[in-house]
Amino acid sequence: MVQLFENQGHQIFLGDAIEVLSQQIPDHSVDLIFADPPYNIGKNFHGRKDKWDSENEYLHWCYQWLDLCVTKLTDTGSLYVMAATQNMPFFDLYLREKLSILSRIIWFYDSSGVQAKKYYGSLYEPILFCVKNNQHYTFNANDILVTAKTGAQRKLIDYRKSIPTVYNDQKVPGNVWQIPRVRYRMAEYENHPTQKPVALLERIILASSNPGELVLDPFSGTFTTALVAKQLGRCSIGIEIEEEYVKIGLRRLEILTHYQGEELKREPRVYEKPVAVQPALFND
Ligand SMILES: C[S@@+](CC[C@H](N)C(=O)[O-])C[C@H]1O[C@@H](n2cnc3c(N)ncnc32)[C@H](O)[C@@H]1O
């Protein structure tokens, strides 16, 4: 059964992505979709195992919600989709028949965690940036400029121009994005195994949607997409199957303060919990 919670342009669906997309979302109604599905690598999403019986079954499931995402996009809409490195080639081949793939983005991060010792450990996740119409889509380049680190910093002159000029000190980011992963001590951290950073969603939402437009995330997790959409004046739809994660979304989006009698509070970090004070020892 699907449940809907909403407030001021932001909707949260507790339910299955395919069911909600097919039954609750009108076709051609969404300007931007960010999809970060389970990767089929055995993560534990609050007891729900992210593992299918075979690669074929996983891909069959993915193609169903990918088709629905394509149908829900407006004619000028964009889809960003993430996948495990080993599955992205399948997504790429499948989607290029239905959309124009404009960028194959590498989200790169350093990691201090356990590292592979017998092969090269994975330090990136791929993201496809696709549009419905490659002649007519939103790309707000000026809203996502980053510092150009080469010519401008060294104050080089570009003599190839008809009037030689100094290099630009800002540029549109390339397709390798170095953004730190969300760590336990970061203010944005929530209790979820694969939370995506606010900075990643800021770039995507700023570039590929306009204020007032609708952003949808079919696998919302901690609802970072919806949170950033709200902060940037967009409307949002977030879908998530796990009630525990929906509670995070209800709190982050300020849709509810209480859920079934429980106050929705950010879980305190270990180091924030009050330390039991030892009674003082007096010797007389
Ligand atoms: C990779 S995580 C998404 C993380 C999210 N991008 C974030 O920043 O927190 C995938 C999420 O999909 C949810 N999920 C798994 N199967 C689902 C389904 N059939 N429908 C909706 N959500 C599902 C999981 O509970 C998990 O929270």
The ligand as a MOL file (V3000), in Angstrom:
LIG
                    3D

  0  0  0     0  0            999 V3000
M  V30 BEGIN CTAB
M  V30 COUNTS 27 29 0 0 0
M  V30 BEGIN ATOM
M  V30 1 C 21.2350 3.8650 -3.0600 0
M  V30 2 S 19.9620 4.2040 -1.9430 0 CHG=1
M  V30 3 C 19.5300 5.8780 -2.2650 0
M  V30 4 C 20.2790 6.8670 -1.4030 0
M  V30 5 C 19.8500 8.2910 -1.6370 0
M  V30 6 N 20.2320 8.7540 -2.9380 0
M  V30 7 C 20.4260 9.2120 -0.5770 0
M  V30 8 O 21.1250 10.1840 -0.9030 0
M  V30 9 O 20.1770 8.9660 0.5960 0 CHG=-1
M  V30 10 C 18.6170 3.3040 -2.5760 0
M  V30 11 C 17.3380 3.4300 -1.7620 0
M  V30 12 O 16.2870 2.7810 -2.4850 0
M  V30 13 C 15.3980 2.2250 -1.5440 0
M  V30 14 N 14.6250 1.1860 -2.2710 0
M  V30 15 C 14.9830 -0.1070 -2.5130 0
M  V30 16 N 14.0470 -0.7270 -3.2460 0
M  V30 17 C 13.0970 0.2000 -3.5130 0
M  V30 18 C 11.8790 0.1690 -4.2310 0
M  V30 19 N 11.4700 -0.9480 -4.8620 0
M  V30 20 N 11.1360 1.2980 -4.2950 0
M  V30 21 C 11.5400 2.4260 -3.6520 0
M  V30 22 N 12.6840 2.5180 -2.9390 0
M  V30 23 C 13.4510 1.4210 -2.8660 0
M  V30 24 C 16.2980 1.7030 -0.4410 0
M  V30 25 O 15.5830 1.5480 0.7680 0
M  V30 26 C 17.3760 2.8020 -0.3930 0
M  V30 27 O 17.0730 3.7620 0.6020 0
M  V30 END ATOM
M  V30 BEGIN BOND
M  V30 1 1 1 2
M  V30 2 1 2 3
M  V30 3 1 2 10
M  V30 4 1 3 4
M  V30 5 1 4 5
M  V30 6 1 5 6
M  V30 7 1 5 7
M  V30 8 2 7 8
M  V30 9 1 7 9
M  V30 10 1 10 11
M  V30 11 1 11 12
M  V30 12 1 11 26
M  V30 13 1 12 13
M  V30 14 1 13 14
M  V30 15 1 13 24
M  V30 16 1 14 15
M  V30 17 1 14 23
M  V30 18 2 15 16
M  V30 19 1 16 17
M  V30 20 1 17 18
M  V30 21 2 17 23
M  V30 22 1 18 19
M  V30 23 2 18 20
M  V30 24 1 20 21
M  V30 25 2 21 22
M  V30 26 1 22 23
M  V30 27 1 24 25
M  V30 28 1 24 26
M  V30 29 1 26 27
M  V30 END BOND
M  V30 END CTAB
M  END
